[in-house]
Amino acid sequence: MITNHSYLDNPTFRGMRQQLMQTFSEIYLLNLHGNAKKKEVCPDGSKDENVFDIQQGVAIGLFVKRPGSPVPAKVFYADLWGNREAKYQNLAEMEVVKMPWQEVRPQSPFYLFVPQDTSLEHEYNKFWNVIDIFLFNSTGVKTHRDHFVFDFDYGKLHLRIAAFRNLTLSDEKIATDYALNDTNDWKINLKRKLLANEFNWDQYFSKALYRPFDIRYYYHNENLVDRPRDDIMCHMVAGDNISLNVGRAGQVTGPQMWDIVLCNKLIVDVNLFRRGGNVVFPLYLFTFSGDFKGQKSIPYTALWPTSEDGRTPNLNPKFIEELSGKVGLIFIPDGKGDMETTFGPEDVFSYAYAVFHSPTYRKRYSEFLKIDFPRLPLTGNQALFAALVGKGAELASLHLMESPRLENFITTFPVSGSQVVAGVRYEDTLGRVYINSGQYFEGVPPEVWAFTIGGYQVCHKWLKDRKGRTLTFEDLHHYQKIIVALAETLRLMADIDAAINAHGGWPEAFQQ
């Protein structure tokens, strides 16, 4: 069978892989790669191409069933990298029996059909999975009509929503003017009537994090958003909060490191990261009865005392008990501790955020970050814990665009003109990011230009998504702040590794 190759290692298909092993005697898998979504490149860094004109990678599976043969099946794997013509030639000439097959031994819980270096598995599995650290989570909002409910301009968004609920306009006009279509679960006529009957329809306008550093105006209403994830998003708008945003299957291919982590204080889109699947872990849960701006709160039994602001930590007491015991500090259920005798939820968040930005952590555990949520090692060294909390807090402040460091621009925008984004290109010799033929940001370091979050090359993506738009004064400053934030992130990532190395390095610093 010639198929999409995602079933080879995607966690979602672990049950499928297990069933295939129980059904067949032998399984031979030739991974043809070519996945544009993962930005796959050959192991030597050269270009890898798909055998078809599609974005998803491709695999050939040979499934052999021999009567009476024992199960589970023996699984064999091989790669075929390169450009399309080379792959065609190899496929035309190769003989299955002479292929350099590598036997893989799929193991619970994921039953991977690809080779995996498991030498550090025992070490990594001792860490806390982020899914177990937080009590509640959900994916980001999934609208199915981003073009209608998101906008750079509040006025334009408001006019669209007002038109949608204006029943003097025909359904046909609304559908045509705004490229909206009926689906099995969403009917324009019904949703327009429902929204028209909402007296407080204005209260659903907000801001949301759409892509890394890309905040847009957003209309959060279940009549226009298919999956509003109100049970979690209500806690992101109820008061002062922050969320950890991570993905389950990291985009680690070739030389690229895992980078699918960010923090946020707003409602957030499911496709925050390049391959989607953004999962939102709020630090706090707010206690309020009924609906909050139309968003239903999670029914839960508070496991921690509630603060004066009506919030309680969204943290597993067993995790906190272990961390408190290791680091020798008392947990306080709100804010930050003094780091001498106490620590708080925000210190836990900052510590995790720092560890997940350690380049050595990302490289050392890359095999496991490919297939599951990240796991967090705990240190028993108070000095290291405090150092990582400090670095993580600095990182979060940068990524939330709150740090005063962001005002210290390292770039200029020296040429006057239209400020229209006609196309984006980078000249590394001059450190210039051009937005059109004559205007550019100058002083952008190559490592900052190349920096990725969630698979997106941030400096390119932010401008690319504004193609055809005129950048305002605020836009120009925001982009220059992004440059500072990424440059500082690189510095802090190096500092995090240095702090860990100063206290024994990996894994010794986390075995005390």
C-alpha positions in Angstrom: 0.0 0.0 0.0 1.2 3.5 -0.9 -0.1 5.9 1.8 0.5 9.1 3.8 3.5 8.2 6.1 2.1 9.7 9.2 0.9 6.4 10.6 4.5 5.3 11.0 5.1 7.4 14.1 2.1 9.7 14.9 0.8 9.0 18.5 -2.8 9.1 17.3 -2.2 5.8 15.3 -0.7 3.7 18.1 -3.7 1.5 18.2 -3.7 1.0 14.5 0.0 0.0 14.6 -0.7 -2.5 17.4 -3.6 -4.0 15.4 -1.5 -4.3 12.2 1.1 -6.2 14.2 -1.6 -8.6 15.5 -3.0 -9.1 12.0 0.2 -9.7 9.9 3.2 -11.9 10.1 5.8 -9.5 8.6 5.6 -5.8 7.9 8.0 -4.0 5.6 7.9 -0.1 5.6 9.7 2.0 3.1 9.6 5.7 4.2 9.8 7.9 1.1 9.6 11.1 3.3 9.1 14.3 1.3 6.9 15.9 4.1 6.7 19.6 3.3 4.7 20.2 6.5 7.5 18.9 8.6 10.1 20.6 6.3 11.9 17.3 5.9 15.5 17.5 4.6 17.9 14.7 3.9 20.2 13.6 6.7 23.1 15.4 5.0 21.1 18.7 4.8 20.3 18.4 1.1 16.9 18.9 -0.4 14.3 16.1 0.0 11.3 16.0 -2.4 8.0 14.2 -2.4 7.3 11.6 -5.0 3.9 13.2 -5.6 2.7 16.8 -5.8 1.4 16.8 -2.2 2.6 18.2 1.1 2.3 15.0 3.2 5.1 12.5 3.2 4.7 9.1 1.6 5.4 5.5 2.6 5.1 2.1 0.9 3.9 -0.7 3.2 4.3 -4.4 2.4 2.1 -6.5 4.6 2.7 -10.2 4.7 0.4 -12.7 6.2 1.6 -16.3 6.4 -0.8 -19.0 7.7 0.2 -20.3 11.1 2.9 -17.7 11.6 3.2 -16.3 15.1 2.1 -12.8 16.0 3.0 -10.0 16.7 4.5 -9.3 13.3 8.1 -8.7 12.7 8.5 -5.1 11.5 11.2 -3.9 9.1 12.0 -0.3 8.1 14.0 1.5 5.5 14.4 5.2 4.3 14.6 6.6 0.9 15.7 10.2 0.8 16.6 12.6 -2.1 15.0 14.5 -5.0 12.0 13.1 -6.8 13.9 11.8 -9.9 16.4 9.9 -7.7 13.6 8.3 -5.7 11.9 7.2 -9.0 15.1 5.7 -10.2 15.7 3.8 -7.0 12.2 2.5 -6.8 12.4 1.3 -10.4 15.6 -0.6 -9.8 15.4 -1.9 -6.2 14.5 -5.4 -5.2 12.6 -5.9 -2.0 14.7 -8.8 -0.8 17.9 -6.8 -1.2 16.8 -3.7 0.6 18.8 -2.8 3.7 15.9 -3.4 6.0 16.3 -2.5 9.7 14.2 -4.5 12.1 12.4 -2.3 14.6 10.7 -3.6 17.8 7.6 -1.5 18.5 6.9 -1.2 22.2 4.0 0.0 24.3 2.6 2.5 24.5 3.2 3.9 21.1 4.3 0.9 19.0 6.4 3.1 16.7 7.1 1.8 13.2 10.3 3.8 12.9 13.7 3.2 14.5 14.1 4.9 17.9 17.1 5.5 20.1 15.7 4.2 23.5 19.0 4.4 25.4 17.6 7.3 27.5 14.1 6.1 27.8 14.4 4.9 31.3 15.9 8.2 32.4 13.2 10.3 30.5 10.3 8.3 31.7 11.1 9.2 35.3 10.2 12.8 34.6 6.7 14.2 35.0 4.6 14.4 31.8 3.1 17.8 31.4 -0.3 16.3 30.9 0.0 15.0 34.5 1.3 18.2 36.0 -1.8 20.3 35.2 -5.3 19.2 36.2 -7.2 20.5 33.2 -6.3 21.4 29.6 -7.8 21.6 26.1 -6.7 22.3 22.6 -6.9 25.9 21.4 -10.1 27.2 19.7 -11.0 25.8 16.3 -13.2 28.1 14.3 -13.4 26.5 10.9 -13.9 30.1 9.6 -10.8 32.0 10.7 -11.2 34.5 7.9 -14.4 35.7 9.4 -13.8 35.7 13.1 -10.2 37.0 13.2 -8.9 40.3 11.9 -6.1 42.7 12.3 -8.7 45.6 12.4 -11.3 45.7 15.1 -13.6 48.0 13.1 -13.7 45.6 10.1 -14.4 42.6 12.4 -17.2 44.5 14.2 -18.8 45.4 10.8 -18.7 41.8 9.7 -20.3 40.4 12.9 -23.0 43.2 12.8 -23.8 42.3 9.2 -24.0 38.6 10.0 -26.7 39.2 12.7 -28.6 41.8 10.6 -31.5 39.7 9.3 -32.6 42.4 6.8 -29.6 41.1 4.7 -30.2 37.9 2.8 -28.4 34.7 3.7 -27.2 34.6 0.1 -25.6 38.0 0.4 -23.8 37.1 3.7 -22.6 33.8 2.3 -21.2 35.5 -0.9 -19.8 38.6 0.7 -17.9 36.7 3.4 -17.2 33.3 1.8 -19.3 31.4 4.3 -20.8 28.0 3.5 -23.3 25.7 5.2 -21.8 22.5 6.6 -23.4 19.4 8.2 -23.1 21.0 11.6 -23.3 24.7 10.8 -26.1 26.4 9.0 -25.9 30.1 8.1 -29.6 30.8 8.5 -29.9 29.2 12.0 -26.7 30.7 13.3 -27.7 34.2 12.1 -31.0 34.0 13.9 -29.4 32.8 17.1 -26.8 35.6 17.1 -29.4 38.2 16.2 -31.3 37.2 19.4 -28.2 37.7 21.6 -28.7 41.0 23.4 -25.1 41.2 24.6 -23.5 40.2 21.4 -20.9 42.9 21.8 -19.3 41.2 24.8 -17.7 38.4 22.7 -15.1 40.6 21.0 -11.7 40.0 22.4 -8.1 39.5 21.4 -6.4 36.1 20.7 -3.0 34.7 20.1 -3.3 33.5 16.5 0.4 32.6 15.7 3.6 33.2 17.6 3.8 36.9 18.5 0.7 37.5 16.3 -2.2 38.9 18.3 -5.4 39.6 16.4 -8.9 40.8 17.2 -11.3 37.8 17.6 -15.0 37.1 18.0 -15.5 34.3 20.5 -19.1 33.1 20.1 -20.3 29.5 19.7 -22.6 30.5 16.8 -19.5 31.3 14.7 -16.8 29.2 16.3 -17.2 25.5 16.0 -15.0 24.5 18.9 -14.7 27.5 21.3 -13.2 25.3 24.1 -15.1 27.4 26.6 -14.3 25.1 29.5 -10.7 26.2 29.4 -10.8 29.6 27.6 -13.1 31.0 30.3 -10.2 30.8 32.7 -8.0 32.8 30.3 -10.3 35.7 30.2 -11.7 35.7 33.8 -8.6 37.3 35.4 -4.9 37.5 35.6 -3.7 34.2 34.2 -1.0 32.6 32.0 -1.0 29.4 30.0 1.6 27.0 28.8 1.1 26.0 25.2 2.7 22.8 23.9 2.0 20.2 21.3 2.0 16.5 21.6 4.0 15.5 18.6 6.9 17.8 18.1 8.2 18.7 14.7 11.7 17.3 15.0 13.2 16.4 11.6 16.7 16.4 10.4 18.8 19.1 12.2 15.7 20.9 13.6 15.2 20.8 17.4 11.9 20.5 19.2 10.5 24.0 19.6 6.8 23.5 20.1 6.3 25.5 23.3 5.1 29.1 24.1 3.3 31.0 26.8 0.2 33.2 26.5 -2.3 35.3 28.5 -5.2 35.3 25.9 -7.5 33.0 24.2 -5.4 31.0 21.7 -5.9 29.3 18.3 -5.4 25.6 17.9 -3.0 26.2 15.0 -0.6 28.4 17.0 2.1 25.9 15.9 2.8 24.9 12.3 1.4 21.4 12.5 -1.5 22.4 14.8 -2.5 20.5 17.9 -1.7 23.3 20.3 -2.8 22.2 23.8 -3.5 24.9 26.4 -2.5 24.4 30.1 -3.8 27.4 32.2 -1.8 28.0 35.3 -4.9 29.1 37.3 -8.6 28.1 37.4 -11.1 30.8 38.4 -14.1 30.0 40.5 -17.3 31.7 39.2 -20.8 30.4 38.9 -22.8 30.1 35.7 -21.5 31.5 32.5 -18.7 34.1 32.1 -19.2 36.1 29.0 -21.1 33.1 27.6 -18.2 30.7 28.4 -19.0 27.8 30.8 -16.5 27.1 33.5 -15.2 23.7 34.3 -17.1 22.0 37.1 -14.3 20.9 39.4 -13.6 20.4 43.1 -10.9 22.9 44.2 -7.9 21.1 45.5 -6.2 24.3 46.7 -7.3 27.3 48.6 -8.9 30.1 46.6 -7.1 33.5 46.4 -8.8 36.8 46.9 -9.0 37.1 43.1 -11.0 33.9 43.0 -8.3 31.7 41.5 -6.7 28.4 42.4 -3.7 26.6 40.9 -4.4 24.2 38.1 -1.6 21.9 39.4 -1.6 18.3 40.5 -1.1 18.1 44.3 1.0 14.9 43.9 3.4 16.8 41.5 3.7 19.7 43.9 4.3 17.3 46.8 7.2 15.7 45.0 8.7 19.0 43.9 8.4 20.5 47.3 10.1 17.5 48.9 12.9 17.5 46.4 13.7 21.2 46.5 13.0 21.7 50.2 10.6 24.6 49.9 7.0 25.1 51.0 4.4 25.6 48.3 2.1 28.6 48.5 -1.0 28.3 46.3 -0.9 31.8 44.6 1.7 34.0 43.0 5.4 33.6 43.7 7.4 32.5 46.7 10.4 34.1 48.2 12.6 31.2 46.9 14.2 30.9 50.4 11.5 29.1 52.2 8.5 29.1 49.7 7.7 28.8 46.1 4.4 29.4 44.2 2.5 28.4 41.1 4.2 31.1 39.0 7.6 29.7 40.1 6.6 26.3 38.9 5.5 27.7 35.6 8.8 29.6 35.1 10.9 26.6 36.1 9.1 24.4 33.5 9.4 27.1 30.9 13.1 27.4 31.4 13.7 23.6 31.2 11.7 23.3 28.0 13.9 26.0 26.5 17.2 24.2 27.3 18.9 23.4 24.0 20.5 20.4 25.7 17.2 19.1 27.0 15.7 19.5 23.5 18.6 17.6 21.9 19.1 15.0 24.5 15.4 13.9 24.6 14.6 14.6 20.9 13.6 11.0 20.3 10.8 11.2 22.9 9.8 14.8 22.1 8.9 13.6 18.6 6.0 11.5 19.8 4.5 12.8 23.1 4.1 15.8 25.4 7.3 17.0 27.0 8.3 15.6 30.4 9.7 17.8 33.2 12.7 16.7 35.3 12.8 17.9 38.9 15.9 19.1 40.6 16.7 18.9 44.3 19.2 21.7 44.1 17.6 24.9 45.5 20.2 27.1 43.7 19.6 25.6 40.3 15.8 25.7 40.9 16.0 29.4 41.7 18.2 30.1 38.7 15.9 28.3 36.3 12.9 30.1 37.8 14.6 33.4 37.2 15.5 32.5 33.6 12.0 31.1 32.8 10.4 34.3 34.2 12.6 36.4 31.9 11.7 34.3 28.9 8.0 34.4 29.7 8.1 38.2 30.1 9.8 38.5 26.6 7.3 36.1 24.9 4.3 37.9 26.5 5.8 41.2 25.1 5.9 42.6 28.6 9.7 42.9 29.2 11.2 46.4 29.4 14.1 45.0 27.4 11.9 45.0 24.3 12.2 48.8 24.1 16.0 48.5 23.4 15.7 48.0 19.6 18.6 46.3 17.8 17.2 47.1 14.4 16.2 50.2 12.4 13.7 50.8 9.6 15.6 53.5 7.9 13.9 54.1 4.5 10.6 55.9 4.2 8.0 54.7 1.7 4.6 53.0 1.4 5.3 50.4 4.2 3.3 47.9 2.2 4.4 44.3 2.6 4.8 43.2 -1.1 7.2 40.3 -0.4 9.6 39.2 2.3 13.2 38.3 1.7 16.3 38.3 3.9 19.9 39.4 3.0 22.2 37.8 5.5 25.3 39.8 4.5 23.5 43.0 5.5 21.1 41.7 8.1 18.2 43.2 6.2 14.6 41.9 6.1 13.0 43.5 3.0 9.2 44.0 3.0 9.2 45.5 -0.5 11.8 46.5 -3.1 13.0 49.5 -1.1 12.1 49.2 2.5 13.7 47.0 5.1 14.5 46.3 8.7 18.2 46.5 9.2 20.3 44.8 11.9 18.5 41.4 12.0 21.1 38.7 13.0 21.0 35.5 10.9 20.3 33.4 14.0 17.3 35.5 14.9 16.0 35.4 11.3 16.2 31.6 11.4 14.7 31.1 14.8 11.6 29.0 15.0 8.8 28.5 17.4 6.4 25.6 16.8 7.9 25.0 13.4 7.3 28.6 12.2 10.2 30.8 11.3 8.9 33.7 13.3 10.5 36.7 11.6 9.3 35.5 8.2 5.9 34.2 9.2 4.8 37.4 10.9 5.5 39.5 7.9 4.3 36.9 5.3 0.9 36.9 7.0 0.6 40.6 6.4 1.4 40.5 2.7 -0.5 43.3 0.9 -1.1 45.2 4.1 0.4 48.6 5.1 2.4 48.3 8.3 1.4 50.9 10.9 3.7 52.7 13.2 2.7 50.2 15.9 3.3 47.2 13.5 6.8 48.4 12.8 7.6 48.7 16.5 6.0 45.4 17.3 8.2 43.6 14.7 11.3 45.3 16.1 10.2 44.1 19.6 9.9 40.5 18.2 13.5 40.8 16.9 14.7 41.8 20.4 12.6 39.0 22.0 14.1 36.3 19.8 17.7 37.7 20.3 17.1 37.7 24.1 15.6 34.2 23.9 18.7 32.8 22.3 20.8 34.4 25.0 18.6 33.1 27.8 18.6 29.6 26.3 22.4 29.6 26.4 22.2 30.9 30.0 19.8 28.0 31.0 22.2 25.4 29.7 25.1 27.2 31.5 23.2 27.2 34.8 22.4 23.4 34.5 26.0 22.7 33.6 27.2 24.7 36.6 25.2 22.3 38.8 26.3 19.0 37.3 24.8 19.0 33.8 22.5 16.4 32.4 21.2 14.3 34.0 23.2 14.7 37.3 21.7 18.1 38.1 18.2 16.5 38.2 19.2 13.4 40.2 19.8 15.1 43.5 
